[in-house]
Amino acid sequence: IIPGRAARLKGEIEDATGWGVMVGPLDSSGIPKYLADNWPPEET
C-alpha cells in the first residue's frame, strides 16, 4: 500500500517489483477506514 499522493508511481513500482500495489488514502488519518474497506485485497 502506497500513499495516495504517490499514486502516479503505482505502475512503476509494480513493474520494478512484480508486486500488486494498492493506492491508499491521501492522509494517514484515513488508514483505518481504508483498511476496513479494502483489506484483505481481492485476488487478481
C-alpha positions in Angstrom: 0.0 0.0 0.0 1.4 3.4 -1.0 0.2 6.8 -0.1 -2.4 8.4 -2.3 -0.1 11.2 -3.3 2.3 8.6 -4.7 -0.4 7.1 -7.0 1.4 8.1 -10.1 4.2 5.7 -9.1 2.0 2.7 -8.9 2.8 1.2 -12.3 6.5 1.9 -12.0 6.6 0.1 -8.6 4.6 -2.8 -9.9 6.9 -3.2 -13.0 10.0 -2.9 -10.9 9.0 -5.4 -8.2 6.3 -7.6 -9.7 4.1 -6.9 -6.7 0.5 -5.8 -6.7 0.4 -2.2 -5.4 -2.7 -0.7 -3.8 -3.1 3.1 -3.5 -4.1 4.2 0.0 -5.6 7.4 1.3 -4.0 10.8 0.8 -3.9 11.4 4.6 -2.8 8.9 7.2 -5.9 9.6 9.3 -7.8 7.7 6.6 -5.8 4.5 7.0 -8.2 2.7 9.5 -11.2 3.2 7.2 -9.2 2.3 4.1 -8.1 -1.0 5.7 -11.6 -1.7 6.9 -13.0 -1.2 3.4 -10.1 -2.8 1.4 -8.4 -5.5 3.4 -7.8 -8.3 2.6 -7.4 -7.3 -1.0 -9.3 -9.2 -3.7 -7.4 -11.9 -5.5 -6.5 -10.9 -9.1 
